[in-house]
């Protein structure tokens, strides 16, 4: 379980503020399967806490953190160079 509080005042997730309280649960349901459940609680933005659930399964191949590639200006050039080498 991950319990997160102390968000910044300028965070503003769907109208929420520093009172936002996020609770996350990760439950392995089978080999290669996880259920991700979350609860969002912020009386400033919502009349009551709300929850969501996402089923996740493992994927083949390497897994890259999205943040490492976000805004990566060089990625297009690296791919262009790789496609050029493939043509040779």
Number of C-alpha atoms within 10 A of each C-alpha: 10 9 11 12 12 11 15 11 11 9 12 13 10 8 11 20 19 16 16 23 18 18 15 16 15 16 13 14 12 9 8 10 14 17 16 15 16 19 15 18 20 18 14 13 16 14 9 10 13 11 12 10 13 11 13 15 14 10 9 6 6 5 8 8 7 8 8 8 11 9 9 9 9 10 12 10 10 11 11 12 11 11 11 10 9 8 6 5
